Amino acid sequence: MLKVNLMHWPATALLAPVLILAACSDSNDGSGPGTVAVASCGEVTARSLQVCLGEVNAAQRGCYIDGDAPCENDDGGILAAKDRLEESVRAACTGAEFLNLSEDALVGRMQNACRAQSDALTWRTFGGPLGVVWASADNGGRTCLEKAHETGSTFLDEALQSVNSCLSGEVCEPTVVRAAQEEAAAAAVGSIAAACPDLEPMISVSPKVYMQRAQEQLDCLMSSAHEDASRLEPQCGPSNVDIMPQRGEWTQIVLDGEQWGTMCGDGGPYAIQIRLAPEGSPVDRIILALEGGGVCLFESDCTPRFESSPQLFSALDNGAPSFAGGIAGDSADNPFRDWTFVYLPYCNQDVFIGGGAVETLGNLDLPRYGAINLRAGVRVTRDILWKYMDENSEAGFRPDQLIALFGGFSAGGYGTLFNYHWMLDDLQWPRTAAFPDAGGALDNGTVTSISSLPPLKIPAWGTQPYLPPYCVNGECIIGPENYRIMSPRLKAVPEQQYLILSNQLDDTQGQDSFFTDSPTFVNAIRSAYCETKDLRGIQWYLTSQSDASQHVVSIFDEFYYGDVAGERMVDWFWRAVTDPDSVTDWAEEGNFITDVPGVEPFSCGLP
């Protein structure tokens, strides 16, 4: 019978009936007096993850309370918790097959799930990985944040205990377990609200949303540690997959709006297009591309657009991406041709930031669900990758090892700016780079500008809960401000960076951001380049077609395989995923001063 060294378990773990069974016989086969019988590999794994998460959450909270700052990467408490998890899993799972993973892969998955889910809760609470909300909070605010984090952590611990007990027993009533979880979550909301009435102004989310996201984490933890998690119908993980796409072929997946909360502008369902990497290529190398399509803001532009272009408000008629060039092309010269590719249609005219509100514009009621649709589409993609890799590899799915390019075109570029923080902070895909193409969200400095929209559209579109906790006032809606806000939390791993793309002369982008003439826009993008290019994790690639406006560049071969100052865009992109620290900025004067009178030279040095 397998045994585990109990000295490495905290006292609370020894009390868990799901883990340890005291034997009563006098036999010497490992079941006599004084012998502790250990549960199965699966039960030990699940309990080990629960204990690790609780310990790491406590350590992270302690770093703020005692050290007034986030934990260091080499924090002893966190490392010790992960080491105890490894020791326990290896002791119980030697030679065992669990989750179709090798022993090393199982340990790695549990350690990643422990740290990543703790990070997600901690960063949501204290203001991202740098804890910027905590740093600026007064004593009352800090007490509020501490209470929220402690309550969320306790909920996860107790809910996981309930899940583990249920799934390890012969009788497991999913409806009873889920009802108990809902009741516990509701109680947690009340507890946080009482202690922390100003939580939303501090971190963008209300106590209700805070706990809803903790419940989403619970489902991911459940699927990480249990082979039979499907019995409890988690909304995260392999059992959540209804359709498995064929490798190398485009597949449309229509999302269940009741399950995911998704909706397009015409009231219809949301759908994504996905093409898993062909056989022989890793499926966890992935490009997620956000469709463009402009934006409408008021009755005067939304109603005519809805009537004349209904396809802009639907996702069902979106086939595989119509563009066949550039980064999405199948040319032998394109190193990304055999990557997994996900296309996220745009159907709410809200630059992927709508949070589920229905905006009334005269006689038009327009659902603004862009952020919900995008994030649901990515979560569906995650579950597909998870299921496929678990079924076809001993290493299984590891989100911390996946490499992704997350970007979009025009309105999709805006959506990239507004959702990149979620990819890193909540989804916990750390090795993700963002490439906003022709969606720079530049401010023109007048009353009618990008900066005038947050006070109007954040409440009208239900956007507040989808902002990062380090941007509660919506300042990250403006491109260069977004870069400044995001920059300090980037490069935690080398891949984390913005890859900002645009042609310098782009009348469509200029008009969408309320610029009234071409030279003013060119000067604005040049200024933005000079002001932000030296920020941590901010890299620019500005193409230099000056004799005609060009909107979006990375999907056109002439730009993708062309160069700026001798650097080809395709090589720049490829280095971002193979040697990310070598990526530098690229821009050149070109002929703009001659071709576009009124354009001024760059105010900074160029490569």
C-alpha positions, -999 to 999 in steps of 0.1 A, spaced: 0 0 0 13 35 -8 23 57 21 30 93 24 52 111 50 26 129 71 51 154 85 48 174 53 10 179 56 -5 207 75 -28 197 104 -59 205 84 -50 181 57 -48 153 82 -84 158 91 -97 153 56 -115 120 53 -111 122 16 -74 118 19 -67 96 49 -84 65 62 -73 51 95 -71 13 95 -81 -9 124 -68 -44 117 -37 -61 132 -23 -73 99 12 -64 87 2 -58 51 1 -20 56 -34 -20 71 -26 -28 108 -26 -6 139 -6 26 135 -7 24 97 -22 52 77 -38 41 45 -35 67 17 -62 73 -8 -58 68 -45 -34 89 -67 -64 109 -79 -76 117 -44 -42 127 -31 -36 148 -62 -69 167 -57 -63 172 -20 -27 183 -26 -38 210 -51 -64 222 -26 -38 225 2 -13 241 -21 -37 267 -33 -47 276 3 -11 279 14 -1 300 -16 -31 323 -12 -22 328 24 15 335 15 5 360 -11 -19 378 12 8 377 39 33 394 16 9 424 13 0 425 50 35 420 64 57 432 35 35 458 19 43 444 -15 37 414 -38 56 383 -30 90 378 -48 93 350 -73 115 331 -49 92 336 -19 100 307 5 64 301 15 52 297 -21 81 275 -31 76 253 0 39 248 -8 47 237 -43 75 214 -31 50 198 -6 25 193 -34 52 176 -56 63 153 -28 28 142 -19 18 136 -56 50 117 -64 46 95 -33 10 86 -41 12 84 -79 44 64 -86 36 41 -115 0 53 -115 -18 65 -146 -39 96 -139 -54 121 -163 -34 103 -190 -3 122 -179 32 112 -170 42 116 -134 63 147 -143 35 162 -163 10 156 -135 32 173 -110 38 202 -134 1 206 -140 -8 207 -104 20 232 -95 10 254 -124 -27 253 -114 -18 261 -78 3 291 -86 -17 304 -116 -51 303 -99 -37 319 -68 -21 346 -90 -54 352 -108 -73 357 -75 -44 378 -59 -39 400 -90 -77 406 -93 -77 418 -57 -46 438 -52 -42 455 -86 -24 432 -110 10 415 -104 25 447 -91 -3 454 -66 -8 489 -77 -42 492 -60 -28 481 -27 1 505 -30 -23 535 -34 -50 524 -9 -54 539 26 -58 517 57 -95 512 52 -90 503 15 -63 478 25 -86 462 51 -112 459 23 -88 442 -1 -75 419 26 -110 408 34 -120 402 -2 -89 381 -8 -94 361 24 -130 354 16 -123 344 -20 -95 321 -8 -117 305 19 -145 299 -6 -121 281 -30 -107 260 -3 -141 249 11 -156 244 -23 -127 223 -34 -130 202 -2 -167 197 -11 -158 187 -47 -131 164 -36 -153 147 -11 -181 143 -36 -160 129 -64 -141 105 -42 -173 89 -28 -195 63 -43 -225 87 -41 -221 122 -55 -251 144 -60 -240 172 -84 -271 193 -78 -265 192 -41 -228 202 -44 -235 229 -69 -264 243 -48 -241 244 -18 -214 262 -38 -239 289 -50 -251 294 -14 -215 297 -2 -207 322 -30 -237 343 -22 -227 344 15 -192 354 4 -206 382 -17 -225 395 14 -194 392 35 -173 412 11 -199 438 5 -203 444 42 -166 448 48 -158 464 15 -186 486 1 -162 504 -22 -146 474 -38 -158 482 -73 -144 517 -74 -111 502 -63 -106 472 -86 -134 476 -113 -155 446 -101 -183 444 -76 -184 417 -49 -208 397 -70 -185 397 -101 -155 391 -79 -171 359 -66 -184 349 -100 -148 349 -113 -138 328 -83 -164 303 -92 -150 302 -128 -116 294 -112 -132 267 -91 -143 249 -123 -109 251 -138 -93 237 -106 -118 209 -105 -110 199 -141 -73 202 -134 -74 176 -106 -102 152 -114 -106 127 -142 -143 125 -135 -150 162 -131 -176 159 -158 -200 146 -131 -202 181 -118 -205 197 -152 -177 223 -149 -177 253 -173 -140 249 -178 -119 220 -190 -121 190 -214 -155 179 -204 -168 213 -215 -161 205 -252 -190 196 -275 -172 197 -308 -136 186 -315 -124 202 -347 -105 182 -373 -68 191 -375 -58 214 -403 -94 222 -412 -115 253 -404 -145 246 -381 -172 270 -370 -182 266 -333 -215 282 -323 -215 292 -286 -245 285 -265 -256 319 -253 -273 306 -222 -241 288 -211 -216 315 -220 -237 347 -218 -228 356 -254 -248 375 -280 -243 394 -312 -257 428 -321 -286 413 -340 -296 392 -309 -282 361 -325 -256 337 -312 -219 342 -312 -196 318 -332 -158 314 -337 -138 298 -364 -109 275 -354 -83 255 -373 -62 232 -352 -26 229 -364 -22 201 -389 -8 167 -380 29 169 -371 27 204 -357 21 213 -320 -15 225 -314 -4 248 -285 13 273 -308 -16 296 -316 -27 328 -332 -59 344 -320 -71 370 -345 -99 396 -338 -119 407 -368 -122 444 -376 -152 463 -388 -154 498 -376 -174 511 -346 -207 528 -342 -214 550 -312 -247 569 -315 -281 566 -331 -269 586 -361 -243 561 -371 -256 528 -356 -291 528 -370 -280 533 -406 -252 508 -403 -276 482 -388 -300 487 -416 -275 488 -445 -249 462 -432 -266 436 -410 -237 413 -415 -217 435 -392 -239 425 -363 -239 388 -369 -212 361 -364 -230 331 -380 -222 343 -415 -185 345 -408 -167 318 -425 -130 311 -423 -110 343 -426 -114 357 -461 -79 371 -462 -53 345 -473 -21 365 -470 3 378 -445 4 362 -411 -26 341 -419 -14 329 -452 -3 294 -462 28 304 -481 58 282 -476 76 314 -464 52 319 -435 66 303 -404 31 305 -388 13 285 -415 11 254 -394 1 270 -361 -34 267 -346 -55 297 -358 -86 311 -341 -107 338 -357 -129 358 -334 -157 376 -353 -168 411 -345 -205 416 -342 -214 443 -316 -197 474 -330 -181 480 -295 -144 473 -302 -147 441 -282 -152 459 -249 -190 456 -243 -198 439 -210 -233 426 -217 -254 458 -217 -281 466 -243 -277 502 -254 -309 520 -265 -302 543 -294 -335 558 -305 -355 529 -319 -325 506 -319 -317 484 -289 -281 473 -296 -265 445 -275 -229 454 -265 -213 421 -257 -179 423 -273 -157 415 -243 -180 387 -232 -180 372 -267 -142 374 -271 -134 359 -237 -159 331 -242 -144 323 -276 -110 321 -261 -122 299 -232 -138 276 -257 -105 274 -275 -87 267 -242 -110 238 -235 -106 223 -270 -68 225 -267 -70 210 -232 -91 181 -243 -70 174 -274 -37 175 -257 -47 155 -227 -60 127 -250 -30 127 -273 0 135 -252 16 124 -219 25 160 -213 -11 171 -216 -22 207 -217 -1 233 -199 -12 269 -202 21 282 -190 39 264 -218 15 275 -246 28 303 -269 2 326 -284 0 357 -305 -32 376 -296 -41 404 -320 -65 420 -343 -71 443 -372 -87 478 -370 -115 474 -344 -99 441 -335 -67 460 -328 -86 481 -303 -100 449 -288 -65 436 -284 -55 467 -263 -86 463 -241 -84 425 -235 -46 417 -234 -46 422 -196 -72 394 -193 -51 370 -213 -23 375 -189 -40 381 -155 -71 360 -156 -67 334 -183 -31 330 -171 -15 324 -205 18 341 -196 36 334 -229 13 356 -250 23 386 -271 -3 411 -283 -3 426 -319 -28 454 -324 -28 462 -361 -42 496 -372 -60 500 -339 -38 524 -320 -67 543 -302 -48 576 -306 -63 607 -290 -65 639 -312 -64 663 -283 -97 679 -289 -131 677 -272 -143 652 -298 -117 625 -292 -111 590 -279 -106 604 -244 -142 617 -244 -157 583 -248 -150 565 -215 -174 586 -193 -201 579 -219 -195 544 -231 -181 525 -201 -214 527 -183 -236 524 -214 -217 493 -226 -213 476 -191 -175 478 -196 -164 485 -160 -160 449 -149 -138 441 -179 -112 468 -172 -80 458 -154 -78 467 -117 -50 491 -127 -73 510 -150 -105 516 -131 -110 551 -146 -108 538 -182 -76 557 -191 -63 525 -208 -89 531 -235 -64 555 -251 -36 536 -268 -4 553 -255 -19 554 -220 -27 517 -223 10 511 -231 21 531 -201 -3 513 -178 5 478 -191 42 483 -195 53 477 -159 35 444 -157 49 431 -191 80 410 -196 74 388 -166 85 362 -192 102 373 -224 71 367 -247 50 393 -229 50 424 -250 30 446 -274 39 443 -311 23 475 -323 16 477 -361 4 503 -384 11 521 -416 19 557 -408 -6 570 -433 -39 554 -424 -70 576 -431 -94 549 -419 -78 546 -385 -76 584 -383 -113 589 -391 -123 562 -366 -104 581 -339 -118 615 -349 -88 630 -368 -99 654 -394 -69 653 -417 -40 630 -427 -9 649 -416 -23 654 -381 -28 616 -377 7 608 -391 22 633 -366 2 618 -338 14 583 -345 49 595 -348 47 612 -315 31 581 -299 60 561 -312 87 584 -298 69 587 -264 64 550 -258 90 530 -278 114 528 -248 88 515 -224 92 480 -211 76 455 -234 64 480 -260 77 474 -295 66 492 -327 67 484 -364 55 513 -386 54 507 -423 60 536 -446 37 536 -476 32 574 -481 17 577 -516 -16 561 -505 -34 554 -472 -31 518 -460 -54 504 -433 -41 471 -416 -8 457 -427 -1 423 -412 -25 404 -435 -11 417 -467 19 400 -483 35 431 -496 38 444 -460 43 411 -442 72 401 -464 83 437 -469 107 455 -447 111 487 -427 147 499 -425 159 464 -435 138 444 -410 111 422 -426 78 421 -407 76 383 -409 110 380 -393 100 405 -366 70 385 -357 89 352 -357 116 365 -334 88 376 -310 80 339 -304 114 324 -308 138 350 -294 115 376 -279 141 396 -261 157 404 -295 127 423 -308 133 460 -314 113 489 -328 113 497 -365 102 529 -382 116 552 -409 111 587 -423 101 575 -458 87 601 -481 59 614 -458 71 649 -455 70 653 -493 39 632 -500 18 644 -471 24 681 -466 22 691 -430 39 659 -417 68 666 -394 100 645 -389 101 620 -360 112 638 -329 133 609 -317 161 588 -332 152 560 -355 168 526 -360 
